[in-house]
Amino acid sequence: MARQDLKGTAVAPGVGIGIARVVVEAGAQKVPRRTLPAEHVAAALLDFEAARERAMAGLRHIQSLTAREFGIQDAAIYGAQIAVLQDPDALGRIRKMVGDDSLEPASAIQALVDRFESTFRALEGGEVKNWAADLRDPWFAVLRELGEIGSLPSDSPAGEPLVLVADELTPSLVTRYPRGLVAGIVAARGGRFSHGAVLARTFSIPTVIGVDGVHARARHGEACVVYGDEGRVLLGADAGQQEDARVFAKERAEVREVFLARGLEACSTSCGESVGVYVNIESPRDLETFDTGMADGVGLFRTEFAYMERPNFPSGKEQTRIYESVLAGFVGKPVVFRTLDIGGDKPLRYFQTPRENNPALGWRGLRVSLEWKDLFLLQLKALAEARAAGDVRVLLPMVTTLDELREARALVDQVHRDSDGRLPKLPLGVMIEVPAAAMALRDLAREADFVSVGSNDLTQYLFAVD
């Protein structure tokens, strides 16, 4: 049995088996504030510029290799990192701290990084707080060129596959070892759509983030297994668990080959009944992770994540742009947008519902939208505006009664009337995830345009299990 069986957030799929390499990231120890004699300032500025140029040259080299192997789009991440080192505002701050305040260049860079940290720490919202790493990482490359922090090791002494374990997922962590040596990556912090995460997916390295304190829990050299699809990590995996992982990886690869070979074929049952295959996504950025041509459309787009990634409510225009970007990936195919489904395990930091003893049974899904109708009307209008770009269908979460469906339908009609008929009436579906809705299905189906079964919540509520 594994020494520790941990759960996190899946970032890059696959199964990774290797020995743990606990990586102490640049920035784990801060550069102290050090000043220069006045006569050394000019030389220090030259040293800084030279180190910055060397860091950019290194990034351009990696960018060139990535473009050659994976294409220009994936290599664009390094272009963004180079742009960070060319930012006039950041450069002006560093040059001023060195030139006017006589700070050593490394201390000035540390002060800039600290500024990034405090700025992003003050922001509310999920992914946005993780962007600081994308700004810090290029400057750490300059610190390495200045000799302030250690250079990155390039190989494994034993030549064995490695599972890199770190506090934070950064681009430099993903690229510090030859890809053939990296079996997986585990980090305590990071964003699913950060530059590091995108690179991990590009390089097909199974990766899990959000594993609290994993860099302190892992031991150098112990066997580890990373299940990138399910966000599971085994520290100190025994021989049986490693073998199970190898078998699972082999089976997964075989299934993937079949999917790739037959993914564009029409799907049907053995008796000839046509079956559509739809995807569930939560962000337009998910479209970069798979071939949309293999899907018949989107069965569920979780709109709440567009709210959760921001420090405040998105405007109607922002919502419409998001919905249109998803529709652009599925031209001529239906896209089902589930309306705002917050509450319970998906709160908004900037919007407080009444305090409840059992949130799972209270302010959830459509109940919130019908209570705060201004939010609901704004979203319905944004969806109606987006319908010009594709086949928009609207799914109502946590429907319990027929009256709720009728009330939502009346608000859709109101959006149509308020636009003098310019905006279309939206097709409305109901999500069956409450036992009361399942028992009222016959009545709901008469007035809904379609029905979707929310198997997770319905099972939980039916059997009183989590």
C-alpha positions in Angstrom: 0.0 0.0 0.0 1.2 3.5 -0.9 2.6 5.6 2.0 0.2 8.3 1.0 -2.7 8.4 -1.4 -3.4 12.0 -2.3 -6.0 13.9 -4.3 -5.6 17.1 -6.3 -6.8 18.7 -9.5 -6.2 17.0 -12.8 -4.2 19.2 -15.2 -2.6 16.9 -17.9 -3.9 13.4 -18.5 -2.0 10.1 -18.5 -0.3 7.8 -16.0 3.2 8.5 -14.8 5.4 6.1 -12.8 8.8 7.1 -11.5 10.9 8.1 -8.6 10.2 11.3 -6.7 12.4 14.3 -7.3 11.5 17.1 -4.9 12.4 20.3 -6.7 13.2 23.4 -4.7 11.9 26.2 -6.9 13.6 29.5 -7.6 12.2 32.0 -5.2 11.8 29.5 -2.4 14.4 31.7 -0.6 14.1 35.4 -1.2 17.1 37.5 -2.3 17.9 39.9 0.5 17.9 43.6 0.0 21.5 44.6 -0.8 22.9 47.9 -1.9 25.9 48.9 -4.1 28.6 51.5 -3.7 27.8 54.4 -6.1 30.8 53.7 -8.3 29.5 50.2 -9.0 26.0 51.2 -10.2 26.8 51.6 -13.9 28.5 48.2 -14.1 25.6 46.6 -12.2 23.2 48.0 -14.8 25.3 46.5 -17.6 25.4 43.1 -15.7 21.6 43.2 -15.4 21.1 43.9 -19.1 23.5 41.2 -20.1 21.8 38.7 -17.8 18.4 39.6 -19.2 19.6 39.2 -22.8 21.0 35.7 -21.9 17.7 34.7 -20.3 15.8 35.8 -23.4 18.2 34.0 -25.6 17.6 30.8 -23.6 13.8 31.3 -23.9 14.1 31.9 -27.7 16.1 28.6 -28.0 13.4 26.6 -26.2 10.8 28.5 -28.2 12.5 27.4 -31.5 12.7 23.8 -30.4 9.1 23.7 -29.3 7.9 25.3 -32.5 9.8 22.8 -34.6 8.3 19.8 -32.6 4.8 21.0 -31.7 4.0 24.1 -33.8 4.0 27.8 -33.4 0.9 28.0 -31.2 2.4 25.9 -28.4 5.7 27.8 -28.7 3.9 31.1 -28.2 4.1 30.6 -24.4 7.8 31.3 -24.6 7.1 34.4 -26.6 4.9 35.6 -23.7 7.7 35.0 -21.3 10.1 37.0 -23.4 7.6 39.8 -23.5 7.5 39.8 -19.7 11.3 40.5 -19.7 10.7 43.3 -22.2 7.9 45.0 -20.3 8.8 48.8 -20.2 7.2 49.4 -16.8 9.0 46.5 -15.2 12.3 47.4 -16.7 11.8 51.0 -15.7 11.2 50.0 -12.1 14.3 47.8 -11.9 16.6 50.3 -13.6 15.3 53.0 -11.2 15.9 50.9 -8.1 19.4 50.1 -9.3 20.2 53.5 -10.6 18.5 55.8 -8.1 18.4 53.6 -5.0 21.7 51.7 -5.6 20.1 48.3 -5.1 21.9 45.2 -6.5 20.0 44.0 -9.6 19.0 40.8 -8.0 17.5 42.7 -5.0 15.6 44.9 -7.5 14.2 41.9 -9.3 13.1 40.4 -6.0 11.3 43.6 -5.1 9.5 43.5 -8.5 8.5 39.8 -7.9 7.3 40.7 -4.5 5.1 43.4 -6.1 3.6 40.8 -8.4 2.9 38.5 -5.5 1.1 41.2 -3.4 -0.9 42.4 -6.4 -2.2 39.0 -7.3 -2.7 37.9 -3.7 -5.2 40.7 -3.3 -7.3 39.6 -6.2 -10.3 37.4 -5.7 -11.2 34.6 -8.1 -9.8 31.2 -8.9 -7.4 31.1 -11.9 -6.5 34.8 -11.9 -4.6 34.4 -8.6 -2.3 31.9 -10.3 -1.1 34.2 -13.1 1.6 35.6 -10.8 3.7 32.5 -11.6 3.7 33.4 -15.3 5.2 36.8 -14.5 7.7 35.5 -11.9 9.2 32.7 -13.8 11.0 34.7 -16.5 12.5 36.9 -13.9 13.8 33.9 -12.0 15.6 33.0 -15.2 17.4 36.4 -15.0 18.3 35.7 -11.4 19.9 32.4 -12.5 21.9 34.2 -15.1 23.1 36.6 -12.4 24.2 33.6 -10.4 21.9 34.5 -7.6 20.0 31.2 -7.6 21.2 27.8 -8.6 21.1 26.6 -12.2 18.6 24.0 -13.2 19.7 20.4 -13.3 19.4 18.8 -16.7 19.3 15.1 -16.1 18.6 12.3 -13.6 21.8 10.8 -12.1 20.4 7.3 -12.3 18.6 7.8 -15.7 15.3 6.7 -14.1 12.0 8.2 -15.0 11.2 11.1 -12.6 8.1 12.4 -10.9 8.8 16.1 -10.2 7.3 17.3 -7.0 7.2 21.1 -6.3 5.4 23.8 -4.5 4.2 25.5 -7.7 3.7 24.4 -11.4 5.8 26.8 -13.6 7.1 26.6 -17.2 10.7 26.2 -16.0 9.6 23.2 -13.9 8.1 21.5 -16.9 11.1 22.1 -19.1 14.0 21.7 -16.7 14.6 18.0 -17.5 14.6 16.1 -20.9 11.0 15.1 -21.6 12.0 11.5 -21.9 13.0 11.5 -18.2 9.9 13.2 -16.8 7.1 10.6 -16.0 4.9 13.0 -14.1 4.6 16.3 -12.2 2.8 17.0 -8.9 2.5 20.5 -7.4 0.9 22.1 -4.4 -0.1 25.2 -6.4 -0.7 26.3 -9.9 -3.5 27.1 -12.4 -5.2 24.7 -14.8 -4.7 27.2 -17.6 -1.3 28.7 -16.5 1.7 28.5 -18.9 3.1 25.6 -16.9 -0.1 23.6 -17.3 -0.4 24.3 -21.0 3.2 23.1 -21.5 2.5 19.9 -19.4 -0.4 19.1 -21.7 1.6 19.9 -24.8 4.5 17.7 -23.7 2.0 14.9 -22.6 3.4 14.8 -19.0 0.7 13.5 -16.5 0.3 16.4 -14.1 -1.7 17.0 -10.9 -1.9 20.3 -8.9 -3.6 21.4 -5.8 -2.0 18.7 -3.6 -1.5 20.6 -0.3 2.0 20.5 1.0 3.1 17.7 -1.4 6.6 19.1 -1.7 7.0 18.6 2.1 5.3 15.2 2.1 7.3 13.6 -0.7 10.6 11.9 -0.1 13.5 11.9 -2.6 13.8 8.6 -4.4 10.5 7.0 -3.4 8.4 5.4 -6.0 5.4 7.6 -7.2 2.4 7.1 -9.4 0.6 10.0 -11.0 -2.9 9.5 -12.4 -3.3 12.7 -14.4 -6.9 12.0 -15.5 -8.4 11.7 -12.1 -6.0 14.0 -10.1 -4.6 11.2 -7.9 -1.1 10.8 -6.6 0.5 7.8 -4.8 3.6 8.7 -2.8 5.7 5.6 -1.9 3.7 3.3 -4.2 4.5 -0.4 -3.6 5.4 -2.8 -6.4 1.8 -4.0 -6.8 0.5 -0.5 -7.3 3.3 0.3 -9.8 2.4 -2.8 -11.8 -1.3 -1.9 -11.6 -0.4 1.5 -13.0 1.6 0.0 -15.8 -1.3 -2.2 -16.8 -3.7 0.7 -16.6 -1.4 2.9 -18.7 -1.2 0.1 -21.4 -4.9 -0.3 -21.5 -5.4 3.4 -21.6 -3.0 3.7 -24.6 -4.9 0.9 -26.4 -8.2 2.7 -25.9 -6.8 6.0 -27.0 -5.5 4.4 -30.2 -9.0 3.1 -31.0 -10.5 6.5 -30.3 -8.0 8.2 -32.5 -8.5 5.7 -35.3 -12.3 5.7 -35.1 -13.1 9.0 -33.5 -14.5 10.6 -36.6 -16.8 7.7 -37.5 -20.5 7.9 -36.9 -21.5 6.3 -33.6 -24.4 3.9 -33.4 -25.7 0.9 -31.5 -25.5 -2.7 -32.7 -29.1 -2.4 -33.9 -28.3 0.7 -36.0 -29.6 3.4 -33.7 -27.6 6.6 -34.1 -25.9 8.0 -31.0 -24.5 11.4 -30.5 -21.2 11.9 -28.6 -21.1 15.3 -26.8 -18.4 16.8 -24.6 -18.7 18.5 -21.2 -16.5 21.6 -20.8 -16.1 24.6 -18.5 -14.0 27.1 -20.4 -13.3 28.1 -24.0 -9.7 27.2 -23.2 -10.8 23.5 -22.9 -11.2 23.5 -26.7 -7.4 23.5 -27.0 -7.1 20.2 -25.2 -8.9 17.9 -27.8 -10.1 17.6 -31.4 -13.5 19.2 -31.5 -14.2 17.5 -34.8 -14.6 14.2 -32.9 -17.6 15.5 -30.9 -21.1 16.0 -32.1 -21.4 19.1 -30.0 -21.3 20.2 -26.3 -23.7 18.4 -24.0 -22.8 20.7 -21.0 -21.0 24.0 -20.9 -20.7 25.0 -17.2 -21.1 28.7 -17.3 -20.5 29.2 -13.6 -16.7 28.9 -14.2 -16.8 32.1 -16.2 -18.1 33.7 -13.0 -15.7 31.9 -10.6 -12.5 33.0 -12.5 -13.3 36.7 -12.1 -13.2 39.1 -9.1 -16.7 40.3 -9.9 -19.7 39.5 -12.1 -18.9 39.4 -15.8 -20.8 41.9 -17.9 -23.3 40.9 -20.5 -20.9 41.6 -23.3 -18.1 39.6 -21.6 -20.5 36.6 -21.3 -21.6 36.9 -24.9 -18.0 36.8 -26.1 -17.3 33.7 -24.0 -20.4 31.9 -25.4 -19.5 32.9 -29.0 -16.0 31.6 -28.6 -17.3 28.2 -27.6 -19.8 28.2 -30.5 -17.0 29.0 -32.9 -15.4 25.7 -32.0 -18.6 23.8 -32.9 -19.9 25.3 -36.1 -23.2 23.8 -37.1 -23.4 21.7 -33.9 -25.5 22.2 -30.8 -24.0 23.7 -27.6 -25.9 23.3 -24.4 -25.1 26.1 -21.9 -26.1 25.4 -18.3 -27.2 28.6 -16.6 -25.4 29.8 -13.5 -25.1 26.8 -11.1 -23.5 28.2 -7.9 -24.1 27.4 -4.3 -23.1 24.4 -2.2 -19.6 23.4 -3.3 -19.4 26.2 -5.9 -19.6 29.6 -4.1 -18.7 32.9 -5.5 -16.4 34.9 -3.3 -18.0 38.2 -4.3 -21.6 37.1 -3.9 -23.0 35.8 -0.6 -26.2 33.8 -0.3 -27.9 33.4 3.0 -26.1 31.3 5.6 -27.5 27.7 5.7 -27.0 24.7 7.9 -27.1 22.4 4.8 -26.0 24.3 1.6 -26.4 21.2 -0.6 -30.2 21.4 0.0 -30.7 25.1 -0.2 -29.6 28.0 -2.5 -28.4 26.0 -5.5 -28.6 26.4 -9.3 -31.9 27.7 -10.6 -33.2 28.6 -7.2 -30.5 31.3 -7.0 -31.3 32.6 -10.5 -35.0 32.9 -9.8 -34.4 34.7 -6.5 -31.9 37.2 -8.0 -33.6 37.7 -11.4 -31.4 40.6 -12.5 -28.4 38.2 -12.7 -30.5 35.6 -14.6 -31.9 38.1 -17.1 -28.4 39.4 -17.9 -27.3 35.9 -18.6 -30.3 35.0 -20.7 -29.8 38.1 -22.7 -26.1 37.3 -23.3 -27.1 33.8 -24.4 -29.7 35.1 -26.8 -27.2 37.6 -28.2 -24.8 34.7 -28.8 -27.4 32.6 -30.7 -26.6 34.5 -33.9 -23.2 32.6 -33.8 -24.5 29.1 -33.4 -27.0 26.6 -32.1 -27.5 27.8 -28.5 -29.5 25.6 -26.1 -30.1 26.5 -22.5 -30.1 24.0 -19.6 -31.7 24.9 -16.2 -29.8 23.3 -13.2 -31.5 22.0 -10.0 -35.1 22.2 -11.3 -37.4 20.9 -8.7 -40.9 21.9 -9.8 -42.9 22.6 -12.9 -43.5 26.1 -11.6 -39.8 26.8 -11.7 -39.6 25.8 -15.4 -42.6 28.1 -16.2 -41.0 31.0 -14.3 -37.8 30.6 -16.2 -39.7 30.4 -19.5 -41.5 33.6 -18.7 -38.1 35.3 -18.2 -36.9 34.0 -21.6 -40.1 35.5 -23.2 -39.3 38.8 -21.4 -35.9 39.0 -23.0 -37.5 38.4 -26.4 -40.1 41.1 -25.8 -37.7 43.7 -24.3 -35.6 43.4 -27.5 -38.7 44.0 -29.7 -38.3 40.6 -31.1 -34.7 41.1 -32.1 -33.4 38.4 -29.7 -34.7 34.9 -30.3 -36.5 32.8 -27.7 -34.1 30.2 -26.4 -34.8 26.5 -26.3 -35.0 25.5 -22.6 -34.1 22.2 -21.1 -34.3 20.9 -17.5 -31.6 19.0 -15.6 -33.0 16.1 -13.7 -30.8 15.9 -10.6 -33.4 16.2 -7.8 -35.7 13.2 -7.0 -38.8 15.5 -7.1 -38.0 16.4 -10.7 -37.5 12.7 -11.6 -41.0 12.0 -10.2 -42.4 15.0 -12.1 -40.6 14.1 -15.3 -43.8 13.4 -17.3 -45.1 17.0 -16.5 -41.7 18.6 -17.0 -41.1 16.9 -20.4 -44.4 18.3 -21.7 -43.1 21.8 -21.4 -39.3 21.5 -21.6 -37.6 21.4 -25.0 -35.2 18.7 -23.8 -34.1 16.9 -20.7 -30.6 16.1 -19.3 -29.9 13.7 -16.4 -27.5 15.0 -13.8 -26.4 11.6 -12.6 -24.0 12.8 -9.9 -26.4 14.9 -7.8 -29.4 12.6 -8.6 -27.5 9.6 -7.2 -26.4 11.5 -4.2 -29.9 12.7 -3.3 -31.5 9.4 -4.0 -29.2 7.3 -1.9 -28.1 9.9 0.7 -24.4 9.3 -0.1 -21.7 11.7 -1.1 
